[in-house]
């Protein structure tokens, strides 16, 4: 009689990324998303998402926290989930809210249990998990590289069997750290994580157009005074390339472990690149140069996980 209970369930799909949290309502086919960021004052969370970002320079006592950071998850993430559930009007229904959540392959039982408690505290009645690699793999031999904000995971799969898998904490956030270091060296000023993200995107956009432009943002000087600083896009490239080259090196190691026949199949099929960092100039090119094969990607690689979940859920 499981089908009777299913009639009273309302399913949501969750892709909780370190940069952005995405939620999809399967019944109404609507979406909600928020930046994965919280503004805290006196140990109390006050603002979330885009509102939290606007607080960075407004109140010196306000702290910015990222609930998902590499291998850690802060329980306050439940507030962001509740906000998205509210946007989707999950509470305006008699149906039981249930979540199907995509997680990295390296999430063990302890991580999944923690997420389950967080989601249950957010009012969810049932939780199921699926891994990113299970979502992205194809029937043919495939090399998957999912480069997100806080980590990159890559795996080689054949007929559902994992032949090689690695996770590295070299991704978008590490690139942001390198950009902050370059800005500090060039200008003697400090910028926020959010300004580093903006500079990274602006520099990447310029490189895709084969341009080198001057970029500017607000920064703090050595006297803690706010001022506008300017830096060229090309000045940021070494920090961006460093992280991308590290990802390529790990991909080479994964590939090197495979027998010749498998290597030939992978090169023929091409590699699938997904995640937000797939947008960034250089990563695709460096992978193509290193392996001499096609790097497959969608127009919105940061949404590959949630979009694939939608297709599977129907």
N, C-alpha and C positions, 0 to 999 in steps of 0.2 A: 504493500500500500504506500510505497515511497512517493508515488506520483501524486497522492492526495496532499501530502505535505508540501511538495514542490509547487503546487498551485498557490500556496500562501507565501512563497518566497519571492523577493525582489532582488535580482542579482546586479551587483556592481563590479566593474573591473578596475583594478588598482595597479598603477605603475608608480611606485614611490621612489623617485629619483632624488639624488642629493641636490640637484639644481631645481627641479620642478616636480611637483606631485600632480599626477593626472588620474582622474576618476571618470568612469563612463557608466551611465545608467542603461542597462540592457533593455529595460521595458519601454523607456521613452526615447531611447537613442539620443540622449543628450550628454554633454560633457561639461566637466568643471576642472579647473586646474589652478594651481597657486605656486608661487616661488616657495621653495622649502627654506623658509627663513622666519625667525621670530625676534621681535624686539622686546627686551626685558628691562624692567626697572625695579630696583629693590626686591630682586628675586621673583618678581611677578611678571608673567607674560602679558603684554598689553596690546601689541599689534602683530599682525601676521602678513606674510606675503609681500605684496607691493607696498602696503601701508608701512610695513616694517622697514623697507628700503628707504622710504622717504624720511625716516627718523635718524638716519645715520649721522647727519651733520646738525640736526636741530636741537638735540639735547645731549650734553656731554655725559650725563648720568645714565643715558640709555645704552644698553649693551645689545649687540647683535649676536644671535646664536643660530648656528646651522644644525638642526636636529639630526640630520643624517650626515655623517662625516667619516669617510673611509669605512672602517669596520665597526663603527659605533652608531647606535641609534638611541636618541634621547626620547623619553616617554612623552615629552611635550608635543611630539609629532601628532598625537591624537587630536590636538586642537586644530591643526591644519586639516586633518581628515574630517573632523566634525564640521568645519567651515564649508568644505566642498560638498559634504552630504546635505548641508543646509541649502546650498545653492541649487542642488538637484531636488530639493524638497522631499527628501527621504522620509521626513517625519510626518508628511501629510498623506500617509498611506497606512492601511491596516496590514499590509504585507510585511513579512519579516525581512529586514535588510541583510543580505549576505554578500560576501566579497570573495572574488577570485583574484588572487594577488600574484603578480610576477616578482620573482626574487632571483638574485644571483645564484649561480650554481654552488658557490662556496658557503652559502647559508646552511649551517648545520641545524640540528634539532633545537639547540638552545636559542639560536636566532629566531627560528620560526615560532618557537613557544613565546618568545618575548613579543614578537609582532602579533601573535594571536591574542595575548593579553591586552596589548594596546588597542587592537581593533574591537575586542569585546568591551573594553572600557568606553569605546566611542559609540556603543549602542549596536554593534554588529552582532547578529545571532549565529552566523555560521561563517567559517573561513576555510578556503581551500588555496593551495599554493601550486604554482607551476614555475619552472626555472626559465630564465631568459634563453638559455641554449636549447631547451626543449621546444620553445616557441619558434626560434629562428631557423633551426636545422631543416634541411630538405631531404628528400629521398635519396638523392645522389650524394656522393662523397662531397663534403663541404668543409670549408675553413671559415669559421665565424669569428669576426673581431668586433666586439661591442665596446666602443670607447665612449664612456659617459663623462660625468663631471668629477666623481671621486675615485673611480677605478676603471680599469680596462680588463675585460675577461675575453679569452679567446679559446676556441675549441675546434678540434677536428673530429667530424662525425661521419660514420658510414652505417646506413641502415639503422639509425637510432642508437648505435654503439659509439661511445666516446673513445677515440684513439689517443687523444692528447688534450690536456686542458691546463690553462694557466690563468691566474689572476694577478694583476699588478696594480699598485696604487700610483700609477702614472697616467694621468688623465687631465681633464680640464682644470681642476683645482690646482694641480701642481704647475700647470702652465701659468695660471694666475699668480702663483707665488713667484715664479721666475720674472714675470712682468713687473711685479711690485719691487723686486730686487733691482731690476734694471732702472726703473724710474728713480729709486732711491739713490743709486749710484750716479745717474746722469743729472739729477735735479736737486739732490739733498733734501728731498721731500718724501713724505709717506702718503700712499693712497690706500683706499679701502679695497676690500675684496670685490665689491660691486663695481668700482671704477676700473679695476684690473680686468674684470669681465668685459666691460664696455670697450676698453682699449683693445683687448684681444679681438673682439668682433670687428671693430673698426679697422684694425690692421689687416685682419683676414680679408675683409671686403675689398680693401685697397689692393692687396696682393692678387686677388682673383681678377682684378681689372688691370693688372700689371702696372700699378701705380705706387708711388711712395709719397704719402701725404703727411702733413703735420697734424698731430692729434693733441687735444687738450682736455683737461679735467681739473677738478678741485682737489687740492692736496694740503697737507699740514707741513709747515716748515719746521725747522729745529726749535723755534720759539712757540710752537703750537698755534701758530696763526694760519688761518685758511688763506690760500691763494690759488690762482690759476697757473698751471704749469703746462708746458708744451713739449712734445717729444715727437720725433719722426717715427712712422710706422716701421721703417727699416731697422731702427734701433731696437725694436722689440723682437725682431725675427730670431736672433740667437736663442732667446728664452723659449720661444715657441718650438723651434726646430729641435732643441734639446729633448723635450718631452716626446715629440713625435719620433725621433730617432730611437729613443728607448723602447717605445712600443714596437717599432719595426724589429729591433734586436730580439725582443721576446718572441715575436712572430717567427723570426728565423729559427729560433731554438725549437719552437713547436714543430715547424716544418722539417727541420733537420732530423728529427727523431723518426720520421716516417720512411717506410721502404720505398724503393724506386717507383714501383707500380702505383702506389698511393700518391706519391708526389706528382706523377704525370696526370692522374685523374683530377687532383685538386687544381693544378695549373690549367687544365682544359676547362674545368667548370667555372673557374674564377673564384675570388674570395669575396665574401659578403661583409661589408663594412657598415655598421649601424651605430647609433648613439649620437649624442649632441656634438662630440668632437669630430665626427665624420664631416661636419660642415667646415671645419677649420682648414684653411689653406695649408697645404704641405703634406698632410697625412696620406691622402690618396696617392699623391705623386711619389712620395718616398716608398710606399708599398709597391707601386707599379715598377719603380726603378729596381727595387730589391729583388722582386720575384719575376718580373717580366710577364705578368699576366693581367687579365682584366680585374679591376676592383669594382664589384657590383655594389650599388647603393640606390636608395630611393631618393625622391626629392625632399622628403622630410624624415631623415634617418633618426631623429630624436623621438619620433612617434612610431617607430617600427614595432616596438614591444606592444604598446596599447592597441595599435591598428591590427596586429596579428591576433591579439586576444579577441578583438571584435569579430574578426573573420571566423575564428574557431567557435565562438559562442553563437554566431549566427544571429 
